[in-house]
Amino acid sequence: VSVYTSVDYTKLEKDQTIFDMIEESLGSLRTRAFKKYAVESQIDQLPNDDYPMSIIEEFANRENNTRNLFRVELDGKSYSWKDLFSSSPKTINYRTMYEVLKRTKYPSLEGEMYDYKFKGIDGKVYEFSDKYNDGSFSAHEKNPDNGKEANYYLVDGKELFFKKPGSRLLDLEEWSEITGYKFISVLEEKQAEEAAKRAKEKEEKESK
C-alpha cells in the first residue's frame, strides 16, 4: 500500500507506465533493505560475506550515525577497527566484544564468537553464548518485561540479564569494569571536543 500511495504520477517519463514507476520504487526499497541488513548484520557480527565494508560504511554514514565506532585504550595503546561498531554510542554487543578480546589477545579468552568465556579483572568467570536465550526475565518488581523469555549471560555460573529480554548488549562502562579496558565512543568524544571548542571560542570572544 505504501508503495502505491508514494508514487508521484506527475513524474512519469515518456513511455513509462505506472507499473514501471512502481517497479522502480520497489527496486529502491529492496536496495535500501539490503544495505540496512548489511549494517545490522555487521553490528551483530552475523555472517555477511555478501556485504563489502564499502557498502556498509557508505550506507551507515548516511543514516544518522547507525555505525557507532569506538576506541579501546589498553596499556598505553589505542585500538580501533572500521569493521567493529555498535548500534549505539553507549553499548557493545557481546559478539563484537569477542572480536575485541581476540584482537587484543585477552589472556583467558576461550571459545568462539557465539559461545565463549573469560576471566574478568574481578577474578570471576564470564560466559556469553547464543544458546543462553531461554531465561525468564527478572528486573525490578514493576518491570513489564518480567517473566518474558530472555537472553542472559553467566557470571561464575549465575544467570544475569541484559537490560531488555531480547538484548545482547552491555554498556561501555560495564565492559570496562569486566575487562579493565577503557572504551571510548568516537561519536561522544567528537561531540565533547566540539563542545569544548565552542566554549573556548565563546570565552575568547567575551574576553575581547
ABEGO torsion letter per residue (X at the ends): XAAAAABBAAABBBGBBAAAAAAAAAAAAAAAAAAAAAAAAAAAGBBAAABBAAAAAAAAAABGGABBBBBBBBGGBBBBBAABBBABAABBBAAAAAAAAAAAGBAABBEBAABBBBBBAAGBBBBBBAABAABBBBBBAABAABGBBBBBBBBGGBBBBBABAABABBBAAAAAAAAGBBBBBAAAAAAAAAAAAAAAAAAAAAAX
